[in-house]
Amino acid sequence: MSIAPATASYARGGWVDEPHTAKGYLSDFDLLIIVNDKRLTERVDYWLKLDDRLIRELAIDKSLHTPVNFIVHTLQEVNDGLAHGRYFFMDVAKDGIALYSYDDKELHTPKPKTPEQALAMAKEYFAEWIPAAEDFRDSASHLIAKGRYKRSAFLMHQATESLYHCLLLVCTFYTPHVHNLAFLRTQAERIDMRLVDAWPRERREDRALFEKLKEAYVKARYSKHYRITHEELLRLSANVDALGQAVHAVCLDRISELEARVPTSK
């Protein structure tokens, strides 16, 4: 097993620590845990206690002052990511700092995509995920009008998740296989701070509303105690619309950047 920072802002010294500003933004500390058995990547089976402990030590015990997230992949998955030129893994290989290593196995040499390959893949991801997000958003609006609030909240979660997956895939060719919106938000906002404005953080009720959306993936479907109001759903709709506009702009900027790298034929 190896553990290294999964994102490079702390490794490079470029983190953001502004919890007392209007936006209340604070960079999380992310870890990539590399294991030697695919079964060990199952979060529910092996990592829930660590997840709970990190949350408890940040929110209750106050022994952590910076949020800590982690991603678990096998060495084969990491090396496959490097072989396919996925920027996320290439950044880890380049700037990550090893915190612990059980063995001396080295990562493979990264093989960046050609400009043509990168552009084609970014366009493909954009064409797939933006319509998916719009479908979830439209379905949520339809159910809000019918008074089916819990199902609406779940679909709003899916719209938000799809937007974050879209941005991460277009910009890095990688997205973690998680449904945790807080984690996905952290990864996406680190790519472009324009996304921060979609989710106000200065008021407790703003933070609580995002938490309610995050919980909707499970509780809106399975818990009889989950409650969300018409007013809250309308506020979430505005947040998701703002996020969609930001994701759309960032992705198009990224695609334009990739287009500029493709050599023009003479």
Secondary structure, 3 states (H helix, E strand, C coil): CEEEECCCHHHHCCCCEECCCCCCEECCEEEEEEECCHHHHCHHHHCHHHHHHHHHHHHCCCCCCCCEEEEEEEHHHHHHHHHCCCHHHHHHHHHCCCCEECCCCCCCCCCCCCHHHHHHHHHHHHHHHHHHHHHHHHHHHHHHHCCCHHHHHHHHHHHHHHHHHHHHHHHHCCCCCCCCHHHHHHHHHHHCHHHHHHCCCCCHHHHHHHHHHHHHHHHHHHCCCCCCCHHHHHHHHHHHHHHHHHHHHHHHHHHHHHHHHCCCCC
